[in-house]
Amino acid sequence: MAEFEWEIVRAFNTFFEEEGIEAIAYRLRQARFSAQHMDVLVDSRYPEYYLAIECKSLATESPLYFKQHFSPDQIERESRFIELSGRTGVLAVEFRGGKGRSKSAHLIPWSVLKEIRDSGASCLSIETVESYPEIPRSMGCYRLSHRIISEVYNACRYRYGNRI
């Protein structure tokens, strides 16, 4: 899992550097037996890059189950952090693909995760995950673009007006 988190940090920082955007992505040091706010934070004076990202890496292309893949209070705790910090919440889901299949990752607005979970569903389906922007890979690394970030940011704004 930690490898995916570092790949997301690299993807954002490479994008920011190549595009000359004043922003930085980083992973907070995780203390054993203590709750972490989010896996990756992105700081920027530009709202579309002020993000809180939770990363989930799955061995195969399978649904993301709320009870299996999240700790009991994780979604509420992280939602509260997103609300209090004013960041845009994002869920990054990686399908590792297994032997002979390449990795793929998608960025999903946190609000979608909350809405589906609050509806009583037990998981985010593969179809739901894949309906959101895929982060392409190039030379073994994930590569972000303005289009991908804007798509996720605008999906958050569209669902909840100015409240992200």
Backbone bond lengths (Angstrom), bond angles and torsions (degrees), N, CA, C in turn:
res aa  C-N    CA-C-N  psi(-1)  N-CA   C-N-CA  omega(-1)  CA-C   N-CA-C  phi
1 M - - - 1.457 - - 1.518 111.33 -
2 A 1.317 117.45 -46.65 1.462 120.50 -176.59 1.520 111.12 -58.94
3 E 1.317 116.94 -31.50 1.463 119.96 179.38 1.532 110.52 -61.38
4 F 1.320 117.12 -43.18 1.456 121.01 178.83 1.527 110.70 -63.18
5 E 1.315 116.93 -41.36 1.462 120.57 178.50 1.526 110.46 -59.00
6 W 1.328 116.73 -44.84 1.469 119.91 179.09 1.527 111.13 -67.00
7 E 1.328 117.26 -34.07 1.473 120.09 176.86 1.524 110.77 -64.59
8 I 1.323 117.34 -38.31 1.472 121.14 177.52 1.524 110.11 -66.44
9 V 1.327 117.38 -43.10 1.470 121.29 177.13 1.530 109.51 -58.34
10 R 1.325 116.73 -48.16 1.484 120.85 179.56 1.525 111.26 -60.63
11 A 1.334 116.28 -43.57 1.467 120.00 -178.55 1.528 111.04 -60.58
12 F 1.332 117.05 -45.78 1.460 120.04 179.19 1.521 111.11 -65.37
13 N 1.327 117.95 -47.99 1.469 120.31 -177.11 1.523 112.24 -65.79
14 T 1.321 117.77 -35.55 1.473 120.76 175.32 1.522 109.82 -64.43
15 F 1.330 116.40 -45.34 1.464 121.38 177.96 1.528 110.59 -58.90
16 F 1.338 117.24 -48.50 1.462 120.48 -179.04 1.522 111.25 -61.12
17 E 1.308 116.90 -42.76 1.466 120.80 -178.99 1.529 110.95 -65.92
18 E 1.330 116.62 -46.55 1.470 120.30 -178.98 1.519 112.47 -65.01
19 E 1.323 117.26 -33.08 1.466 121.67 -177.43 1.526 113.14 -94.41
20 G 1.329 117.40 -3.62 1.459 120.76 179.93 1.523 112.83 67.58
21 I 1.317 116.75 34.06 1.466 121.94 -178.97 1.521 108.75 -95.19
22 E 1.324 115.71 131.69 1.461 120.57 178.86 1.528 109.09 -80.15
23 A 1.318 114.55 92.32 1.461 121.66 179.82 1.519 107.46 -161.74
24 I 1.324 115.83 159.96 1.459 120.61 178.49 1.522 109.38 -146.06
25 A 1.319 115.18 136.33 1.463 122.11 174.72 1.515 107.80 -105.66
26 Y 1.328 115.81 143.05 1.455 119.27 179.31 1.520 110.31 -154.13
27 R 1.300 114.08 158.15 1.453 121.60 178.07 1.514 107.78 -109.40
28 L 1.317 116.10 128.86 1.455 119.95 178.65 1.522 110.16 -75.67
29 R 1.303 115.75 145.30 1.460 120.57 175.92 1.525 108.05 -65.43
30 Q 1.315 115.91 130.55 1.457 120.22 -178.25 1.520 109.66 -97.93
31 A 1.326 115.58 125.70 1.460 121.02 177.79 1.531 108.93 -88.74
32 R 1.286 115.62 137.31 1.452 120.84 -179.81 1.543 110.39 -60.21
33 F 1.309 116.53 135.35 1.465 124.48 177.62 1.531 113.88 65.57
34 S 1.320 118.01 18.98 1.463 118.44 174.75 1.525 109.04 -127.54
35 A 1.308 115.83 148.52 1.460 121.12 -177.41 1.527 110.38 -71.72
36 Q 1.289 114.91 139.61 1.461 121.95 178.24 1.525 107.36 -102.70
37 H 1.334 117.35 142.11 1.468 118.96 -179.91 1.523 110.68 -61.67
38 M 1.303 117.57 -61.25 1.466 123.87 178.41 1.522 106.27 -148.53
39 D 1.327 116.98 167.41 1.460 119.77 -178.68 1.527 112.47 -75.93
40 V 1.331 116.37 -43.01 1.466 121.35 -176.70 1.524 108.40 -133.62
41 L 1.323 115.84 135.31 1.463 121.08 173.84 1.523 108.43 -116.06
42 V 1.319 115.40 145.59 1.461 121.29 175.60 1.521 106.84 -124.35
43 D 1.318 115.66 124.59 1.462 121.51 178.29 1.520 109.79 -106.86
44 S 1.312 115.74 134.22 1.453 121.91 178.03 1.520 108.62 -165.26
45 R 1.314 116.09 152.82 1.459 119.30 174.64 1.528 111.27 -78.62
46 Y 1.349 116.59 -10.31 1.461 121.83 179.37 1.526 108.97 -93.69
47 P 1.328 118.43 123.65 1.467 121.68 -173.63 1.536 114.31 -54.42
48 E 1.331 117.93 -38.01 1.470 119.01 -177.00 1.524 113.43 -67.70
49 Y 1.342 116.18 -13.43 1.462 120.17 178.81 1.527 112.53 -113.08
50 Y 1.306 117.58 10.53 1.463 121.16 177.98 1.531 106.08 -96.96
51 L 1.342 115.70 91.38 1.455 121.70 -165.65 1.524 113.87 -124.11
52 A 1.317 115.06 154.42 1.463 123.94 168.50 1.524 105.43 -125.25
53 I 1.329 116.87 121.39 1.467 120.93 -172.34 1.526 110.73 -120.92
54 E 1.304 115.47 126.97 1.465 122.06 171.72 1.529 106.78 -101.57
55 C 1.322 116.72 131.42 1.460 121.49 -177.20 1.523 110.80 -110.04
56 K 1.316 115.41 134.51 1.464 121.65 174.84 1.526 107.37 -131.27
57 S 1.319 115.47 127.22 1.458 121.50 179.97 1.522 108.49 -117.84
58 L 1.329 115.71 122.12 1.460 121.36 -176.78 1.526 109.74 -111.25
59 A 1.322 116.46 139.83 1.464 121.55 -176.81 1.526 111.97 -62.98
60 T 1.301 117.34 -35.45 1.461 121.14 -179.74 1.521 108.97 -132.78
61 E 1.306 114.69 170.71 1.451 119.72 176.74 1.530 107.49 -74.83
62 S 1.317 115.33 100.32 1.463 120.28 -177.73 1.524 108.52 -145.89
63 P 1.341 116.40 163.45 1.469 118.65 177.57 1.527 110.69 -60.02
64 L 1.327 115.45 155.38 1.465 121.90 176.33 1.531 106.44 -99.04
65 Y 1.327 115.74 102.43 1.465 121.21 -176.68 1.518 110.76 -81.84
66 F 1.339 116.07 134.07 1.457 120.86 -177.00 1.527 111.82 -66.40
67 K 1.317 118.38 -41.97 1.468 120.83 -178.29 1.523 112.27 -76.91
68 Q 1.304 117.69 -31.19 1.464 121.02 -177.19 1.528 112.57 -83.59
69 H 1.318 117.33 -39.35 1.458 121.29 -171.41 1.527 115.09 -100.67
70 F 1.328 117.57 -5.96 1.459 122.29 178.32 1.525 108.65 -126.99
71 S 1.321 116.64 145.05 1.463 119.41 174.70 1.536 107.91 -70.04
72 P 1.340 117.81 162.97 1.477 120.43 -173.05 1.533 116.03 -51.14
73 D 1.316 119.23 -41.99 1.468 119.96 -177.25 1.531 112.81 -110.08
74 Q 1.307 117.78 11.36 1.468 121.37 -172.70 1.527 113.43 -61.36
75 I 1.305 117.42 -45.31 1.474 119.49 -176.91 1.526 110.55 -64.76
76 E 1.338 117.52 -42.56 1.466 120.03 178.63 1.518 111.15 -65.45
77 R 1.322 116.44 -44.97 1.470 121.25 -177.98 1.529 110.41 -62.30
78 E 1.322 116.48 -45.03 1.463 119.67 -178.81 1.527 111.49 -72.25
79 S 1.317 117.48 -33.35 1.467 120.72 175.73 1.520 110.42 -63.16
80 R 1.309 116.06 -40.70 1.475 121.24 178.06 1.524 110.29 -63.89
81 F 1.325 117.06 -42.39 1.460 120.92 177.54 1.528 110.54 -60.58
82 I 1.321 116.67 -44.60 1.469 121.47 179.47 1.530 109.66 -60.46
83 E 1.317 115.81 -46.01 1.469 120.93 -179.68 1.525 111.78 -61.95
84 L 1.322 117.03 -48.34 1.466 120.87 -177.35 1.521 113.08 -70.15
85 S 1.323 117.53 -33.90 1.468 120.63 -177.26 1.525 112.90 -82.80
86 G 1.332 117.06 -19.39 1.458 120.31 -178.15 1.520 113.21 78.59
87 R 1.316 117.05 11.32 1.465 120.82 179.77 1.529 110.86 -81.41
88 T 1.313 115.31 160.48 1.451 121.20 170.46 1.522 106.57 -85.04
89 G 1.313 116.86 125.29 1.460 121.45 -179.36 1.514 111.13 -87.25
90 V 1.330 114.97 136.38 1.460 121.36 -178.61 1.522 108.79 -137.00
91 L 1.320 115.95 140.02 1.452 122.32 171.68 1.525 107.01 -106.75
92 A 1.321 116.83 123.43 1.466 121.82 175.46 1.525 107.05 -103.94
93 V 1.324 116.48 121.75 1.469 121.34 -179.15 1.515 108.68 -116.84
94 E 1.329 114.72 126.57 1.462 121.17 177.69 1.521 108.98 -111.91
95 F 1.331 114.94 132.41 1.461 121.70 169.45 1.523 105.25 -103.69
96 R 1.340 116.26 115.44 1.467 119.95 -177.01 1.517 111.94 -74.36
97 G 1.311 118.52 -16.65 1.456 121.28 170.13 1.517 116.41 84.36
98 G 1.297 118.60 -34.00 1.454 120.22 -178.49 1.516 111.89 84.75
99 K 1.302 114.99 -174.54 1.462 121.99 -174.80 1.532 111.66 -59.28
100 G 1.313 115.11 125.72 1.458 120.87 177.04 1.513 115.87 79.74
101 R 1.317 117.95 -1.59 1.464 120.96 179.38 1.512 109.05 -116.45
102 S 1.306 116.12 140.69 1.464 119.65 -178.65 1.528 111.02 -80.08
103 K 1.319 114.68 159.28 1.468 121.48 176.83 1.520 109.68 -72.41
104 S 1.322 114.84 153.67 1.466 120.15 170.82 1.518 107.11 -144.32
105 A 1.329 116.00 150.45 1.462 120.98 179.63 1.516 109.49 -139.46
106 H 1.330 114.88 148.38 1.460 121.90 -179.26 1.525 109.14 -132.16
107 L 1.335 116.16 148.10 1.466 122.55 175.82 1.522 108.54 -107.89
108 I 1.330 115.90 125.70 1.454 122.48 -175.48 1.523 108.88 -124.04
109 P 1.319 118.68 132.93 1.467 119.46 176.39 1.529 110.59 -58.69
110 W 1.303 116.64 136.65 1.471 121.90 178.89 1.515 110.63 -57.22
111 S 1.318 116.69 -34.88 1.465 120.98 -179.34 1.531 111.28 -60.92
112 V 1.319 117.87 -31.77 1.467 121.40 178.05 1.530 109.50 -68.26
113 L 1.326 116.08 -46.29 1.466 121.04 176.93 1.528 110.01 -54.97
114 K 1.339 117.10 -49.71 1.470 122.15 -178.83 1.533 111.19 -61.85
115 E 1.311 115.78 -45.79 1.460 120.22 -177.27 1.532 110.98 -61.41
116 I 1.313 116.65 -44.64 1.467 120.62 -179.32 1.524 110.56 -67.80
117 R 1.314 117.09 -45.20 1.468 120.36 179.32 1.530 110.33 -63.18
118 D 1.339 117.52 -43.50 1.466 121.55 -179.25 1.528 112.80 -67.19
119 S 1.327 116.90 -19.59 1.468 120.49 178.15 1.525 111.89 -76.55
120 G 1.345 115.86 -8.28 1.457 120.04 179.44 1.518 113.64 100.88
121 A 1.322 117.48 -1.58 1.464 120.61 178.49 1.534 109.54 -66.41
122 S 1.309 115.96 153.70 1.466 120.45 -178.99 1.523 113.00 -91.85
123 C 1.346 116.60 -12.12 1.465 118.54 -175.25 1.525 111.69 -160.60
124 L 1.331 114.72 168.65 1.462 122.00 165.50 1.521 104.66 -93.43
125 S 1.302 117.43 121.61 1.466 120.08 -178.53 1.529 110.50 -71.02
126 I 1.311 115.74 161.27 1.465 121.57 176.03 1.521 109.09 -58.02
127 E 1.327 116.40 -42.17 1.472 121.11 -178.55 1.524 111.31 -62.06
128 T 1.331 116.93 -40.87 1.468 120.32 178.41 1.516 110.04 -63.97
129 V 1.328 117.10 -48.79 1.470 120.73 179.50 1.524 109.98 -57.24
130 E 1.329 116.90 -47.18 1.460 120.86 -176.33 1.524 113.68 -73.01
131 S 1.332 117.22 -10.69 1.468 119.43 178.40 1.534 111.77 -80.39
132 Y 1.316 117.12 -8.00 1.463 122.29 178.60 1.525 109.54 -103.85
133 P 1.342 116.94 162.41 1.460 120.62 -170.89 1.528 114.08 -54.69
134 E 1.313 114.08 131.49 1.465 121.04 173.86 1.523 108.28 -88.00
135 I 1.320 115.41 139.95 1.466 120.68 176.14 1.524 106.75 -90.13
136 P 1.315 118.14 113.72 1.470 118.90 -179.20 1.523 111.74 -67.29
137 R 1.329 114.43 157.53 1.463 120.90 176.87 1.524 108.33 -112.18
138 S 1.324 114.26 142.96 1.456 121.24 176.64 1.524 107.54 -142.85
139 M 1.307 116.03 126.04 1.465 122.02 -179.81 1.534 111.13 52.18
140 G 1.327 116.21 41.98 1.460 121.76 175.60 1.516 115.85 79.87
141 C 1.335 118.00 5.85 1.470 121.38 -178.12 1.529 110.15 -125.05
142 Y 1.325 115.39 148.63 1.455 119.58 173.03 1.518 108.28 -73.66
143 R 1.355 116.78 142.20 1.464 122.47 -177.74 1.523 109.74 -127.28
144 L 1.319 115.93 117.53 1.460 121.17 179.53 1.526 111.17 -90.24
145 S 1.326 115.02 160.75 1.464 120.80 177.67 1.527 108.39 -143.12
146 H 1.332 115.38 165.54 1.469 120.36 175.91 1.523 110.22 -57.89
147 R 1.325 117.03 -39.75 1.462 121.46 -177.50 1.523 111.01 -60.50
148 I 1.318 117.56 -47.05 1.468 121.06 -177.85 1.524 110.78 -63.46
149 I 1.321 116.89 -48.50 1.466 120.71 -177.85 1.524 110.29 -65.25
150 S 1.331 117.28 -42.71 1.470 120.92 178.94 1.517 111.72 -62.72
151 E 1.325 116.60 -39.57 1.461 120.78 -179.68 1.533 111.11 -60.78
152 V 1.328 116.65 -45.18 1.465 120.41 -179.91 1.529 110.12 -69.77
153 Y 1.326 117.09 -45.86 1.462 121.26 -179.67 1.529 110.51 -60.17
154 N 1.324 117.17 -45.08 1.466 120.79 -179.66 1.524 111.74 -68.18
155 A 1.330 118.24 -32.77 1.465 120.73 176.19 1.525 109.54 -63.08
156 C 1.326 117.37 -38.36 1.473 120.72 176.75 1.520 110.69 -65.37
157 R 1.311 117.21 -45.98 1.469 122.00 -178.15 1.525 110.44 -65.45
158 Y 1.329 117.90 -40.40 1.450 122.40 -177.95 1.524 111.03 -64.44
159 R 1.321 117.29 -40.55 1.456 121.58 -177.06 1.524 112.15 -70.74
160 Y 1.323 116.97 -35.30 1.460 119.53 -171.93 1.535 113.01 -129.64
161 G 1.317 117.73 27.84 1.456 119.88 -179.97 1.518 109.47 60.63
162 N 1.294 117.98 -132.99 1.463 120.79 179.66 1.521 112.30 -82.61
163 R 1.315 117.12 -11.24 1.469 119.75 179.93 1.519 109.21 -84.93
164 I 1.293 115.93 116.94 1.459 121.23 -177.64 1.482 106.21 -111.75
